[in-house]
Amino acid sequence: MGRQGNSSPRKTASASGSRGGSGATRQPSAAVYRRRRLFVGTALLMAVALTFGGFAVAGAFSGTEQASSTDGASESAAVPAPSPSATAGSEPTATPTPSCNQNLVTVSASTDKAAYGPEENPLLTLKVTNGGTMPCEVNIGTSQMEFLVTSGADRIFSSKDCQAKSEDLVKTIAPGASETANFPWARNRTLEGCSPIEARPGAGGAYYIFTAKLGSRASPKAVFQLS
């Protein structure tokens, strides 16, 4: 029993010595635990703040770019940008269509029938054709055209004698294409200056010649008969 009583104090002293010895590990105090918790919490808050702050900055720049793009789109929609063709000095100069070479223009005359009864009026047709290889302009107005009817040396009718007014009519004619003008002749006589005349062309199977003129160009003769 005496050994048991002596051994118990030695174990207690050994335990006390292990807690207080220089080589033993010291347990953190309550103050240390509080400081550690405060530091860890602060670090977490900073990490969270930096992370969301980064997204906030990226979002701000992204939003600015999107706003700029939207503003640009709105401005483009409100004020269309000028097309290259509308930019001053960039428009190609249009080449004017040249006048037709008179040597390449043909004028022809025709009637709708070869012979007409006593109550029928001839329809005279003037046709101008571009015999060139390029489109060109021709003045086919009343200032240039004439429907002339003759019988031998007798000048029977001219559309210019009693023409109300003289007008220009410039038309672009494609290569090989034609323009036509029709004139219904009332089987009447006319004189230059539209002087009054009562005589009428003879009938009874007489032949007449229609000549179409355009400027200095004259057509071949078209022959028809009046009954």
Secondary structure, 3 states (H helix, E strand, C coil): CHHHHHHHHHHHHHHHHHHHCCCCCCCCCHHHHHHHHHHHHHHHHHHHHHHHHHHHHHHHHHHHHHHHHHHHHHHHHHCCCCCHHHCCCCCCCCCCCCECCHHHEEEEEEECCCEECCCCCCEEEEEEEECCCCCEEEECCCCCEEEEEEECCEEEEECCCCCCCCCCCEEEECCCCEEEEEEECCCCCCCHHHCCCCCCCCCCCEEEEEEEEECCEECCCEEEEEC
